[in-house]
Amino acid sequence: MLHIGCHESSSGGFVAMGNEAIELNADTFAFFTRNPRGGQAKPIDEKDTKTFCIFAKEHNFAPLVAHAPYTMNPCSADPHLREFALEMMIDDLKKMEYTPGNLYNFHPGSHVQQGADVGIDLTSTLIANAISATPDCTTMLLIETMAGKGSEIGRTFEEVRQLIDKAEEKAGMSLETRLGVCLDTCHIWDGGYDIVSDLDGVITSFDKVIGLKRLHAVHLNDSLNVCGAHKDRHAKIGEGEIGKEALFRVINHAELRELPFILETPNEHNGYKAEIAMLREAYK
């Protein structure tokens, strides 16, 4: 069965998001843990989360893929912004325990003229500290693969591997049960990985560098840009440079097909519903 959903507004709470997912014929969804362009988070409604946990089990939901706010920059040159990012991540991970066993995705950040090595060092420190501060957390933290726009880190599989290795070194233990990766099809395409002509080669490279056991979710997006553009502009499925046939191969790939897929295409409710129907039809 294809596990697929899209980004939904969290304004109405978890049960409302669950009901929207059912309306879309989805069995997972993504949501921002707080204002995506700010830092404000809504308080947890325990009645809502308890009801949703029952609802999700009854409807056989796949893991949800929460998303950290865009304003979180774990490798900012400003130590106060890094501290704020750490506080947000710890708070989010603790709140995620009201809906346990799900996934929390974040952008590894922009080094802003400090250099990629410094950025990787700073973000890996934040990861290690956030995980150490939440020892009983059942939520898997996911590093998102990035397009390489500006000074983003995580633009190559090698940089993602460095983040994992350094975080484990700083935490003083294996983080295999706490730290993984979310692969974004638009981002890796824009980053130079040709999933149209050589999907198998890209997946083999991911496995060799990072390890497929670390891959826990996929953001399924087309791209407005050519491969290697480093621009990160999402397109609707089949309306970009990747194309629907290549993305159909992604959802059917033997190493990916059981993962939760999240649409981040520029759509509203009916557009997502149509895309989910198309992808379910293409899933073999």
N, C-alpha and C positions, 0 to 999 in steps of 0.2 A: 504493500500500500504506500502511495506517495504521501509523505508527511509535509504538508505545505500550509502556509498562511501568509499574512502580510502585517505591516505596521498598522497598529490601531491606536486610537486616542484612549488614554487612560482616565479621562475626565469623569467617566461614569463608573469607574471601578472595574474589578476583575470579572464579575458576573456579566456585566454589560459587554465587556470585550469577548467573553466566552460565547455569549449569545450571537454577537456579530460574526464570530468565526463560524459558528454553525450555519448562519444565514449565507455565508460565503462558500460553504462546503469545504471549510478549512478544519484542520485538526491541531493547529498550533497558531501562535501569533507572536509578534514582537511589540514592545511598548517602551517608551522612555520612562525611566525610573523617576525623572523629575523634569522640569522645564528644559527642553533640549538646547535652548539658547541662553539659559540662565543657570541658576543653581537651586531654585526653590523646589522643595518636594512636598507633596501632599501627605498628611498623616495617614497612617494605616487604619483601615476600617476592618477590624478583626472579624466581624460578622460576615462581611463581604468576602474576605479571603478564605474563611472556613467553608462558606457555601461554595465558593469557586473550586476549592480542592475536591469536594465531593462531585461537583459538576464535571470537572476535568477527568476524574476517574471513570465516571459513568459514560462519558463520551470518548474514552480511550485517547485522550489528547497526548500528542508527542510533547517533549520538553518545550517550554516557552523560551524565547530568546529576548531577554530584557536588554535595553541599550542605555549605556551611560550618556549623559548630556555632552553635546559637542564642545561645550565650554571647558570640559575637563582636559587639561594639558599636563600629563604626568611629568613631562620633561621641560617645562617652562624654565626660562632663565631666572624668573622671579621666585625666590624660595617661598614667598607667601602664597603664590598661586599653586605651587607644588603641594604645599601643606593643605590648601583648600581642596585640591584634587584628591589627596589621600583621605581627608575627612569625608568627602562625598562618597568615595568608593567604599569605605568601611561602613558608613551609614546605609548605603544601598545594599551591600551584602547582608547586613543584619536584617534589613527589611525584607529581603528576598526569602528569608527563612519562614515568613508567614505563608509562602507558597513554595515549599521545599523541593529540592531536586531538580531545579531548572538551570538555565544558563544566563550569564551576564556578560555581555559583549561591550568592549570599549576600544576606542581609537588610541593607539600607543603614543600619539602626540607629535608635536613639531619642535625640533631642537632650536629653531630660530637663531641661526648663525653661531650656535655653539659647536656644531659638528655632529655627525651621526653617532660617533662613538660616545660622546658625552650624553647625547639624548638617550641612547640605549642604556647607558649606565644609570641615569636618573630614573627612567621608567622602570627598569628592572628592580631598582631599590623600592619604588612605590609598590610594585606588585608583591615583593617579598614582605614588606611591612603590612600591607592590607591583608594578606593571607595569614600572617602571623598573629594579627589582631583579631582574626575570626576563626579560631582553630576548630570549632565545631560546625562550621558552615557547610551545608550540603550543596551549595550553588557552585557550579563550575565557572570560573573566570575565563573568558575567551579574548585573546588578542585578535583584533581584526586585521586582515591583510589590507594594505593601503595602496593607493595608486601612485604615490610618489610625488604628489603635488607640493610645490614649495619645498619646505624642509621637513616633510613628514618622515618619520621613521616607520619601519615595518613595510617598506616598499619592495623588499625581496624576501624570499623564503629564508635566505641566510640571516637577514636582520631579525626576522621573527625567531629563528633558532637561537640567535645570540641573546635575545630578550629572555627566552625560556631558560637557557643555561645559566645566565647571570642571576636571574631571580632565584633559581634553585641553589646556586652557590651562596647567595646572600641569606636565603632562608635556612640554609644548612641541612636541607633534606630534599628528597624527590617530591615534586609537586604534580606528579602525573594524575592524581585524583582531584586536583584543585585548579589546574591551569591547562588550558587548551587553546584552540585556534578556531576562528570563524573565517571561512574563505568567502570573499566577495568577488563574484564573477566579473563585474564591471571594473573593480579595482585591479585585479590581477591582469586583466586584459589591457587596461590603461597603463599598467606597470610594465608591460612588455611580454607577458606570458600568453602565447598564441593558443588559446583554447578552441579556436575554430579549426585550424589545420593540424594541431597536435595535442589534443586533449589528453591522450594517453601519456605522452611525453611529459606534459605539465604535471599530471598526477603522480607519475613516477618520480619526477624531480621533487615534488612535495614530500613524498614518502622517504626518499633518500636523505633529504636535508632536515625535515622536521619530524616525519613519522606520521603515518595515517592514523595511528592510535590517538594522536593529539587533535585530530579534526572532529569537531562535534556539531558544526552547523554550517550552512551555506546561505549567504545572501545572494539570491538569484535575480540578477539585473542585466539588462542589455546596456550598451554604451553608445553615446553620441559620438565617440571619438575613435580614431584608428588605433590599432594596437601600438602600445608604447608612447601614447600621447602625454601621459602623466597629468591628466586634467580632472578626472573623476566627475563625469556628467552622466547620470543615469538616464536610460531610455526605457520605454515600455518594451515588453517581450516581442521581438520580431520587428521592432521599429528602429533598431540601431545597427551598429557595425558588427556586432557579434551574430545577431540573427537568431530566429527561433529554432532552426534546425540544430545549430550548435548547442543551444541551451536545452533542447530536448535530449541531446546526447549527455549533457551534464546530469540531468535528473535520472537518466537510465544507466549511468556508469556504475559498474559493479562495486566500486569502492566508495561511491557516494550515495547510492539510491536509497539507503535506509536512514539517512540523516534528515533532520528537519531543515526544510528550505523556506526562506523568508523573502518575500517580494518587497523590494524598496523602490519600485517603479513609480513614476509620476502619475499616480492614479487616484481616483476616488472609489467609493464602495462598488459601484457597478463595473468599473474597469477592472478592479481586483477580482470580482466574481467571474468575469469573462476570462481573465488570464488563468485563474485557478481551474476553471472548466477545461480550457485548452490544454493546460499542462497535465491534468488528470487523464485526458483523452490520449495524450502522447506517451504516457507512462506505460511501459510494457512489462 
